[in-house]
């Protein structure tokens, strides 16, 4: 290039070719951007660079595109082809691929079984293994034998019996109406956000957290109005000359003092669980119920607000009261103080508490600022209260609480009893008050209600703790067999005294041998009618680690099972789930515990009374876990769901494994890739059968991959070990395969009678005869055992929740969540957009009105 010559290189921000347009066959004229077009920066990958409208020198425009769509696709494949699968096949079978020997089939089965263990699947049934092995051996592409047999069985059953079950009338979604990209786009769209806010205004977006947030706002406003009103009354009516002596800071000091007194009452009321449960039972469908289930959030907010008002109260006295005392004689002060003039002060009660007044009133000498702060009852108790507040705030932080829970718990227990005493003494001087500590008016009833709870817990512990014992315990060890990350399953005898349990509630548990003063809340995962109280507890702190260690020692015979005590049960948001018609329950890890209880309660309701008195139309239970072996904790419940035809028509399982495949574990990669490839074939076969309306009604059951029914595209593997098999050899093989994971043996033993495909009470004679006909047809056709689908990857909530709602037009969809904040935020955003779509369809298409409600599980 000559010096000073301008280089005509292409500007990637102004001249570019859209690769998608090229692949779609757009003409060269339409692909050449205008010279003045300004576009944002974009990363141009190699395939797009090859289609650039400039040659390599960057000086000549190419008149015709030489990279056709097929050539671009070939370039993509050549550039980004992942050959791990082909390399694994070549290594295992060499030139025998496609024409395997019997030894090759055994090898493929062994590799797949080993790879499945990386995802917690310790047993792969023969029918599932056959389809996956065909993928590894590169044989013909056919649906898996399990799915093919199941579809054929459903077709025979439909031809002989007709539409089966209540789901014959369920709407089936035939297209994807919303996905994650739609949600992201609409959330970012200003127009849709306006629609979202309008939806909130119209009542279409609701989750129990909004009730709690509204309660916080109402509480803050009420406290401020009450405090300011009290302060105005103090400076205008009760002590009209007070501003002349102490200045305007006394106004904020009195307002802050009243606010602290009110919030003290709120703190104790939010801890009075029995009172909250009683109010909840009186107003279960009101917004108050959402507030009561969020009593922990209210408690934290009240504590934070109390700290702010305490600082304001202190500041007012430091810049107003203390200097005022120092700058005036005691004679001048006595003319103002209420305790010195009880009869002349309006509305002054004049209680005699001279034994708490220091200095005594009327004042007998002059005092300095330091005397007021360090040598008076209000000053010393005020400093003690501030110190206590700061310590509670520090130890109550999430990080400090999780690392040093003992310190947090012990300090809280001390503060619970010391705080009201200090507040009482702090207000006993009666200098410019009403003659009695304000906490008497605001805190007496809440503190009494809380004491009833503590006394009741103490009495139950003393007189009835011997009746509570652990009947059975199973522990899934954590990393390298330690208690870190372990999951402990406990079956505990039901308390005999004052135990009234509803699905979704929680209890507080104490392990007296470890610390008799520590009580920890855990959700109950057993049903209302069960004879035991069951818990599923993750080891995330000192107490839960100790529990796991003691249970581990007991299971090896080194020590007895630990003693425990229970208190409760107490309400939680899941309680309202039994009142809903369309329910979606989402649990991550041990977050599934309240929903296991709900599932058991639904099963019990149908086992006892059939479908009478139950409003539920369908309930979808999403269980997300990193390892499939955790699903064994729900095995007995899965069995109950499958065992009863009415429950099968109501309760739908979504079991998801979120563990990603290891980059250094070849068998895990082979298993996961085989599932991915086989799922494409199985999904096509399933969707073909689902399109046949009559066959679809027979397909819909516990074995159905609901992710496909809802038009999502997850990879599915059917497993048999989550249900007991009628095949003795299969069940024996399952136990043998789990020998390396011996902790699961207790869960693999069925606790329920042998199940048939149609058993349990029927509500009508017609249902009974229909059940008999179905059973006879199944016996003649030798239908397959039930196998449960396990989906790899996280659920496509955006697609599935909207599909669930569209399948039940006119019915609200209630989403209950017990998981991390990220899951809660994701589902809240999805339901917000679902509400916008439902509102739009109602307005433009005349669809039935529908709302999506979100309830966040919380307790403390």
N, C-alpha and C positions, 0 to 999 in steps of 0.2 A: 504493500500500500504506500502510495506516495505521501510525503509529509503534507499535512494540511488537508488531505483528502478525507471527506466525510464517509464514514463507514455506514452502509445501509443494512445493518443487522436487524432482524425482526424483533419487534417489541412484544413480549409475551403478554403484556397487559392490554394491547390494542388490537393485535392480530392473532387469532387462534382458531382452531377448528374443533368443533364439538364432536367428540368421538362417537357419542350416541347417535348424532345425526348421520354420521358416515355409515355406521352399522345399519341404520334404518334405510339406507339407499338414497339419501338426499342428493340433489344435483350439485355440481361444482359451483354453480352460480349462487345457490342458496347458502353454500358453506363459506363463501368468501365474505368476511365481515367488512362493513364500511370502514373507510380509513379513519373516520373520526369517532368510531365506536370506542367508548371507554368501558372496560370491564374490570372487575376485581381480579386480584392475583389468583392464579390457579396452578396447581402442580400438574405438569404435563408428563405422563408416564411414557415409556418407550414406544408402546403401540401407537399412541397419539402423535408422538414426535415423528414417527415414520410416515404419518399422513399429513405432515405439514405442507402448507401451500407454498413454502419456500424451499429452494434446493439447498444443498449443503453450504454453498458459498454465501447464501443469504442475499443474493443480488437479483435473482430472476424468479418471476412468478410462474409456477407450473400451470399450464392451461387446463390439463385434464388430470383427474385423480388416477393414479396407477395402483393404489392400495384398495382393492375391492373389499367388500364386507367379509367374504370367505377368507381372503388373505389375512385380514386383521384378526379374525378368529383363530386362524392357524398360528399367527404370531403370538397371540395370547397364550395358546396352549403350549407352544414351544418355550415361551419365556417363563411361565409360571406353573408348569406342570409339576405336581407333587408325585414323585415316583416311589415314595416309601411303601405304598401298598404293593406295587408290582415287584419291588425288590424283596419284600417279605415273602411273597408267593414264590418267587424264583429261588430264594434261599431254602425254603421249606420243601418244595416239591420239584424244583428243576424243570426238566422238559416234560414231566408227568402232569403238569397243570392242565386241567380240562379233561384229563383221562386218569383220575386218581386210582391208586390201589387201595386195598382194605387198610393197609398200614398207614397210608396217607390220611384216610378218614379218621383213624384213631389219633394221629398226630394233630389234625385240625381240631378235633374235639378237645384234646388235652390243652392246646394253646388257648382256645376260646375259654375253657373253664378257668385257666390260670389268669387270663386277662380280665375275666369278670370279677375276680376277687379284688382287683384294684378299685372297683366301684362298690365293694361290700356285698356283691352277689356271690354267695358261697355255693350255691346250687343252681345249675342250669338244667332244666328238664330236657328229656330226649327230643320232644317235639320242637322245642325252641332251638335246640342245638342243631337239628337237622337243617333248618333253613339257613342259619348262620354259617354252617360248615359248607353249604353249597356256594356261598359267596367267597369263602376263603379258597375253595378248590376250583373256583371259576367254572362251575357247572351251569346248567340252564337256569335262567332267571324265572323263578316261580314264587308265588306267595308262600310264606312259611306254612308247614303242615298244620300247625296249631290253628292259624287263621283260616286256612282253606277248609279244615274239618269243621270249625265253628260256623262259618258262613253256610256250608252245605247243610249242617244240622239245623240252622235257623230257617233255611228255605224249606226243609222237609217239615219242620214244626209248624210253620205258617200254613203250608198246604193242607195239613191234617187238622189243625186246630183253629186257624185264623189269627187275627191280630191278638197279641198277647200283652197283658199288663196295662196299667194306666197310661204308659207312655205312648200308646197307640194314638192318643189325641194330642201329643205334644208337637208344637211347631218345630220343624227342622230348618235351620238356616242353610240356604243354598248358595250363599256368597259371602265374601268377607266385606263387612260394612265399615270396619275400623281396624287399624293396626297401630303399631308403635310410632310409625312415621307420621300418621295422621294426628296422633296425640301431640307429638313434638311440634308439628307445624301449627296446630291450632293454639297450643299454649303460647307459642311465640308470636302469634298473630294478634295485633292490637285489637282488631275487630272482634275476634273470638274471645279475647279477654274481657272486652266490654260485655259480650254476651254472657260470659261466665259470672261477672259481677251482677248482671241483671238476674241470672239464674239464682244466685244466692239471695238476692232481694226478694225473688218470687218464692223462695223456699224450696228450690229444686236441689240445692246442694246442702247436704247436712252430714255432719259426722259428730260423734259425741264430744270430740275435742272442741268443736265450735260452741257447744253448750258450756263447756268449762271456760273457754275464753270469754264468752259473754258473761258468765258468772264472775270472772275476775274483774271485768270492767264495771259491772254493777256493784261488786263489793268495794272496789276502789272509790267509785263515785259516792256510794253511800257513806263510806267511812269519812271521806273528805267533807261531805255536806254536814254530817253529824258533828264532826270535829270543829269545823268553822262555826257552826251554829252554837255549839257550847262555848267556844272562845268569845263570840260576840256577846252572848249572855253574861259571860264573866266580866268583860270590860265595860259593858254598858249598864247592866242591871245590878249584878251582885257587888262588884267593886268599881264604882264609877271613877274613883280617884287613882286607880292603879296605874294608869298610863303616866301620870305626873311623876310617879316615883320610879317605876321600872321601865318606862318607855314602851314603844310599840313592840319590841321583841317579846314582851310577855304574852302578846296575842298568839304568836306562832308557838310559843312554849306551851300554852294551855291547849291549843288545837292539837299539837303533837302528842301531848299527854293523853287526851281523850282518844285519839286514834290508836295509840299503843294499848290502851285499856280494851278497846273494842276488838282489836286484832288478837289480843291474848285470848279472848273468848272464842274467836274463830279458830285459833290454833287448837284449842282443846276440843272444840266441837268436831273438827275434821278428824281428830283421833278417836272419837267415840264411835267405834265401828257398829256397835249394836244399835245405837240410836240412828245412825245413817241407814242401816239395814231396815229398821222399822219404818223410816220415812220412805225408803225405796219400795217396800211392799205396799205402802198406801198409795203411791203415785208411780207405778211401774212404767207407764207409757208417756209420762210427761217429760219436759225438759229438765225438771228437777232430778229425775232419775239419772240422766247423763252427768249432771253436776255431782251427784252423790257417788257415782262410780269413779269419778275423778277426784275424790277427796284428797288423794296424795298431792295432786297438782295444786289444789286449793291450799293445802297445808304449806307447801313450799312457797307459793306466792304470798301467803299471809306472813310467813317468816321474813321474806325479803322486804315486803312493804313495812313490816314492823321495824326492821333495822333502819330504813330510811326515815321513818317518822321519829324513831328514837334519837337519831342524829339531829333532826330538826328541833326536837324538844330540848335536847341538851344545848344546842347552839343558842336557842332563845334564852335559856337561863344564864348561859355564860356571858352573853353580850348585853343582857338586860337585867335579870334578877340579881346576880352576884354583884355587879357594879352598883346597882341601886341600893343594896343592903350596905355596901361599904360607904356610900356617899351620904347616907342619912343616919340620924341618931336612932337609938332603939325606941325612944319616945315617939318619934315620927312614924316609925314602922308599926308600933303597937296600935296607933290610931287607924291603920289600914287592915291589919291582919285579921282574918276571920276568927282564928282561934283565940285572939285577944278580945274580940267583941262578938261573941256568938249570938247574943240576943239582938244586936243591932244590925247584923249582916243578913240581908234577905236570903231566904231559902237555905240557911245554914243549919245543918242537922245538929252539930255541936256534940258529937260523941266524945266522951272523955277517954283519951288514950295517952295520958301524960307519961306513962311508962315507956312509950315508944318515941316521945318527942324529945329531940336533942338538937339544939338547945330547947329548953322548956319555953312554953308560951303562956303569958306575955314575956317578951324578951327582957332580960335584966341587964344587959350591957351591949355595947356596940361591937359589931363584927366586921372583919375584913373579908375580902374576896376569897382568900385562901381558907379562911374559917368556914365559909359557906360550902366550899367544895370538899374540904378534907375533914372538917370537924362538925359535921351536921348529919343527921339521919338521911335527909334527901340526897346530900352530896355523896356520902359513902355508898349508899344503896344504889344510887344512880351509876356510879363508877363500876360497881359489881355487876349490875345488869348489862351495861355496855360491854364489859369484858366477856360476860357469858354469851352475849349475842355474837360477838366477833369469833369466839371459839366455836360456837355452833355453826356459824357460816363457813368457817375454814374447814372444819372436819366434815361438813356436809357436802362439800364439793364432790362431784362424781369421781374424780381421780383419787382424792384422799379417802373417800368412802370405800372405794373398791380395794385399795391397798391396805388400809388400816380400819377395817369395819369395827373391830373391837373398840377402838378409841372413839369412833363416832357413836356407837351404840351405848357405851357406858356414859359418855358425856350427856347424851340425850336423856338417859334414864335419870341422871342426877338433876339435869335442868328441869325435867318434868315436875319434880317436887320442889325444887328450890325457887324456880321462877315466880310462881304465884305468891310465895312467902315474901320474897324480896319486893315484888310490886306492891304488896299490901303494906309493908313497912315503909316503902318509899313514899306512899301517899298518906301516911298516918299523921304527919305533922299538921296538916290542915291549915297551912298559912293562907293560901288564896284559893282553896277548893270549896267543896260543899260540906266539909266536916267529916267525911268518910272517904276511904280510898275508892277511886272510881272502879277498880277491878271488882269490887263487891257487886256493883250493878251489872257489869258486863260479863263477868267470868264465873259467877257462882254456879249457875245452871250448867254451862258446858263442862266445868271442872267436875261437877258432881256426876254428870253422865259418863265422863271418862273414868272416874274412880269406880263407878259401877262395873265397867268393863274390866278394869284391873283386878278388882276384888273377885269378880266372877271367874276370871282366869286363874287366880290364886286358889280359890276354893275347888275349882275343877281339878287343878293340878294336885292338890293335897288329897282329895277324897276319891278321885276317879281315874287318876293317871295309871293306876295298876291294872285297869281294865283295857288299856290301849297297848297293843304290842304289835310288832312286825310279824306278820304271818309268813310272808315270802319276800325275798329280795333277789334281784338280778342286777348285775352291774356290767356295763360295757366298758372295758378299760379304755383309758385315754392313750396318748402317745407313749409308745414303748412300754405299755402295760402299767403306766402310772395313773394316779388319780387326777392328774391335770387333763382336763377335757373329757373326763369320764362321765357317763350317764348312769344314774342309779334309779332303778324302778323298785318301788316299795308298795306292798299290799299290807294295809294296816287294818286291824279290827275296828269296826265302827264304834265310836264313843256311845256310851249308854245314856249320857245325861245331856239334855238340851241340844241335840244335834238335829237340825232341820236343814237339809241340804237341797239345793237346786243346781241343775247343770250349769257349769261355767263358774261357780263360786270358788273361792280359795280359802285355805286355812293357814294359820301360823303354826309352825312346828318348832318344838324345843327338844334338844338333846341334853338332858340334865347332867349326864356324866361328863359332858364336855364343858357346858356353861349353862346353868339353870336360868340365867337371866337373859339369854339370847333367844329371841323368837323370830323366825324367818317366814315370810309369806311364800306359799307355793300353791299353784293352781291344782285343783283336784281333777284327775283324769278318769275317775270312775263315774258311773251313772247314778241317777237318783235312787234306783231300786236295787243297786248292788249291795251286797252284804259287807263289802270292805270299802275302805277309803284308800284310793290309789294315788301315787305321786310319781312323776317323772322329773328327776332333778339333775340338772347339769352342774358339773363341778367348776365353779367360776370364782370361788373365794375360799377363805380359810375354813369356814364352817362346813361348806359343801365338800371340800377336799377331805376334811376330817370324817364326815359321814361316809364318803366313798372308801376311805382307808379302813374304817371299822367294819363296813359291810364286806369288804374284800377279805379281811381277816376271818370274819365269821363264816364266809363261804368256803374257806380252806380248812375250817375246823379249829383254828387257833384261838378263837374267842367266841362268846355268844353274840347274837345280834344286838345292836345298841338299843337302849331304852329310849323311847320318845314320848312326848306329850303333845296333844293337839288343842288348839283353841279356834273357835269359829263355828261354822263357816261364815264367810262374809261375801257381800255382793260384788259382782263384777259386770262389765258391759255385756258379756256373753249371755247373761241371764235372759235378756230380751229376745234371744235368737229363736226360742221355741214359739214365739208369737208371730214369726214371719212366715210368709208364703214361699218366697224365693230367697234362698240363703246361699251366700258364698263365704266360706270360712277359709282363711289363709293363715297357715302356721309355718314358721321357719324353725327347724330343729325341734327343741323341746317346747317351742312356742305352740306346738300342736296340742298341748295338754288340755286347755279348756275345750277344745273342739273334739278331743277324744271323749271327754265327759258328755258333751252334747250328742255325739254319735251314739254313745251307749244309752243315753236317755231316750233318744228317738227310737232305737231298736227296742228298748223295754216297753215304750208306749205302744208300739205295734204288736209286740209279743203278748201283751196283756189284753188290749182292747181292739186289735185289728186297726182299722183306719178311722174308728169313731172318735170324735173329739179332737182330732189332729188337723190343724189348718195347713200344715206344710204341704207344698206341692213338689218341691225338689230342693235338695241341699247338696251343694258341691263343696267337697272338702279337699283343699290343696295342702299337701304336706311336702315341703321342700327340705331336703336333707343332703348333706355331702356324701353320705355313705348309705347304701341301701340296707345295711344290717340294722340301722335304727328303726326301719319300718317294721321290724319284728316285734317291737313294743306294741304295735297295733294289731297283731295277728289275731288275737281272740276277738277283737271287735270286727275285723274284716270277716271273720267266720260268721258272726251274728248277722252282719249285713247280708251276706250271701245266703244264709240259711232261711231267711224269711222273704217270701215273694213281695209283700207290700213294702218292705224296707228296701229291697232291690230296686223298686220303682221310684223311690224317694231319695236315697242316699247314693251319691256318685263320687267315686274316689279319683283324685288326681295326684298321683305319686310321682314326684320329680327328684331326680338325682342331679345335683348341681356341681358335683366334683368334676373338674376338667381332667382330660386324659394327660397322663404324664408324658413328657417329651423324651424320657429315658427308659420307658417301660414298653418294650416291643409287644408283648402279649396284650397289654392294655390297649395299645393303639390298634392292634388287629381286631380285638373284640369290638372296640368302639366303631371302627370303620365298617366292620361286617354288619353291625346294627344299623348304621347309617344307610348302607346300600340296601339291606333287606327291607328297611322301613319304607323306602321309596316304592318298592313293589307291593308291600302289604297295604300301604295307604291307598294306592290305586285300586287294589282289589276291594278294600273296605269301602271306599267312596262309591264304587260301582254298586256294591250291595246296598249301601245306604240310600242310593237314589231310588230303590224299589221300596215304596212306602210300606207294604205289608211285611216284607223281610226286615225292614229297619226296626219295626216294633219288637221283633224277636231278638234282634242284635243288641238292643239297648239293655244293658245289664252291668253287673260289676266288672265284667271283662272288657267292656267297651273302652277304647281310647278316646276319652272325651275331648282331648286336644284336637283330634281329627274331626269329631262331630262338630266342634265349634270352628272348624275351618282353619285351625292353626296347623303348623307343619313340624311338629316335634318328632324326634326319633324314638320309637317305641320298641321295647322288648318285653315279651310276656314271661312272667315268672310264676312258678308253681309253689314255691316254699312259703309264700305269705298266706297260704290256705292249706289246711290238712287235706291230703289226697285220699280218695277211696282206694287207690292202688297201694297195697301194703308195701310192695317192692319199691315204689316211688318214694313213699314216706320214709322207708328205711334208708334208701340212698341219700335222701335229704339230710337225715340225721348224721350219716357217716361223713358227708361232705362238710358238715358244720363241726366236725370233731376238732378241726384246727381252731375253731372259734367257739370253744367250749362254753363260754358265758351264755350263749343263746339257747342251750338245751332246755332250760326251763320255759322259755318262750315258745319253743317248738312243740311243747306238749299241749294238746288241745284241752281246754277247760270246759268245753261244751259237748253235748251229745253229737253223735255222728250226724252230719247234715246230709240232706237230700236236696235236689234242685228245687223242690217245691214242698216246703214243710211249714208248720206253724198254724196258728188259729186263723180261720177264715171268718169274715164278718157276715156273710150271707150264704144261703144254700146254693145260690147260683155260682158264687165264687168257689165253694167247696167242690161242686161237680166239675167246674172248669179246671180246678187244680188237679183233680183226679185224672181228667182227660189229658192234661198236659203231662202229668207224671207218667201215665201209661205210654204216651207217645214217645217221651224221652227214653223210657226203658226199652221200647221196641227199636228205637233208632240208635241206641248206644251212644248218646251224645257225649262230647268230651267233658273232662273235668274242668271246673272253673280255673282260670289262670288270670292273674291281675296284671294289667299293663303298667310298666314303669317307664316314665318319659325321661330322656336325658336332656338336661339343660333347664333353664328357668322357664316358668310358664309365660306364654304370650298373653299377658293379662288384657292388653288393649283389645285384642281380637276376641278373646274368649268371654270376657265379662259382657261385652256388648252383644255377643251372640247369645249368651244366656238370657239377657234381657229381651232380645228380639224373639226368642223362642217362647217367651211367656208375656205376650203383649197385654198391657193393662195392669200387670202386677209389678209392684216395686221390687227392686233388687237391693238386698241388704248385705253389705260386705263387712265382715268382721275380720280384724287383723290382730295377730299377736306375733310381732316380728320387729326387725330393726327399723330405725327411723327412715332409712332409705326406701324400704318396702312400703312403709306407711305413706311417705310422700309420693311415691310412684303411683300407688293405688288411689290416693286422693286426687291427683292430677287426672288419672284415667277416668274416674267417676265424674269429675267435673266436666270433662269433654263428653262423656256419655250423656250427661244431663243436657248439654247443649244440643247434641244430636237428637235426643228424644223430644226436646222442646221444638226443634225445627221440624221434625217429622209430624208432630201433633199439629203444628201450625200450617204446614204446607200440604201434608198428605192426609190429614184427618186421622192420624194414628191415635190409639188410646193413650191416655196420659200415663206416664211412667216416670218414676224417680229412682235415683241410685243413691243409697245412703251408706256412709262409711262409719264404722264403729271401731275405735282403737282400744284394744285390751290394755288395761293398766290396773295395778294394785300396789299396795305398799303398807 
